[in-house]
Amino acid sequence: MKKVFLIAGMIGLIVACTNKGTDKKARLEQLKKEHDKLTTEIVNLEKELYPAGAITATMVSVQTISKAPFEHYIEVQGRIDGNENIGVSPRTPGVVTKILVKEGDFVKKGQILAELDAEVMKQTMKELQTQLEYATDLYTRQKALWDQKIGSEVQYLTAKNGKESLENKINTLDDQILMSNITAPIDGTIEEIPIKVGQMASSSSPQPAFRIVNFSKAKALADVGEAYSAKIQTGDQVKVYLPDVRAELIERITFSSKYINPTNRTFQVEVDLPPTNINYRANMIAVLRIKDYANPSTIAIPQNFIQTSRDEGQFVYVCSEENGKKIARKRTVLPFISYNGFTEVVSGLNEGDRIITAGYKDLYDGQLIDYVNTGR
């Protein structure tokens, strides 16, 4: 504790003597140099003043390093969508006269959702049907005469053509009347009905008349930054976390777009989700954790164990057995990649090393220590 108070007192004296106008960054660098110099002096003085065994060991905690699998994930926020999510618009423009469903209803493919004003076409249909009855009767009479070789062929063909022409007109008009009905193109649930009775509906409208979503097959969608385009491929493992229901699914990417959106420089990925008891909803938040790196056997330590020095770079403290004593040794390390609070270390540490996990902030290289082993 004496050395700690000595260091703190010296640093406090230097700070107190610093002019207020001194550049803070320059002062910080100077203080670091003073700290390193003082630490070295303390070590040398302790060796000179105290005989062997007279220095009280500093208590720390250590953990024995062992290799284990390490994985890195890219996290992006996405959303849940149905495998079929369709906006339905009328095939022909018209005024809405009747809406036959409500939001939340399940509808079948081909079911009529709304009717548009088709009164004029229906009146025309009645007129054409009346004309067809007359044309059919005329054709029947002309055919009977022609079968008996009575009358001219022109009269027979004229009657036949008149009848068939009216039939074609009626069929065309019947199709047009059917097109005035807005029908469901898929099985699914009505999620949105923006139109109202009396409103003009058209296929050119920017907003569809109905939105139908089929959640028999759900999927998770997310836009991923262009920087990861070379790392993410179809088939990569992904964890889909749904914070609203606190559930996580481990799946595979089923689609990775080759198109980069020029507006936000992202590309889209999709993950098909299996049938579950989860009540999926359109646009539900989904956090996609896409695995882009894995090492089946490596050394990974909590990233807060790694300290940084201006002169020595990044380092940790390990416990070394020297002449029957436990000594703290500064070990320079080379970190590679971090995830979820852990950092993979590619050099500087070996399996079996005892890394100091508590009390390392006040240590210096060569300090006498004792420890409590917290396990592997």
Buried (B, 14 or more C-beta within 10 A) or exposed (E): EEBEEBBEEBBEEBEEEEEEEEEEEEBEEBBEEBBBEBBEBBBEEBEEEEEEEEBEBBEBBBBBBEBBEBBBBBEBEBBBBBBBBBEBBBBBBBBBBEBEBEEEBEBEEEBBBBBBBBEEBEEBBEEBEEBBEEBBEBBEBBBEBBEEEEBEEEBBEBBBEBBEEBBEBBEEBEEBBEBBBBBBEBBBBBBBBEBEEEEEBEEEBEEBBBBBBBBEEBBBBBBBBEEBBEBBEEEBBBBBBBEEBEEEBEBEBBEBBEEBEEEEEBBBBBBBBEEEEBEBBBEBBBBBBBBBBEBEEBBBBEBEBBBEEEEEEBBBBBBBEEEEBBBBBBBEBEBBBBBEEBBBBBEBBEEEBBBBBBBBEEBBBBBBBEBEEEEE
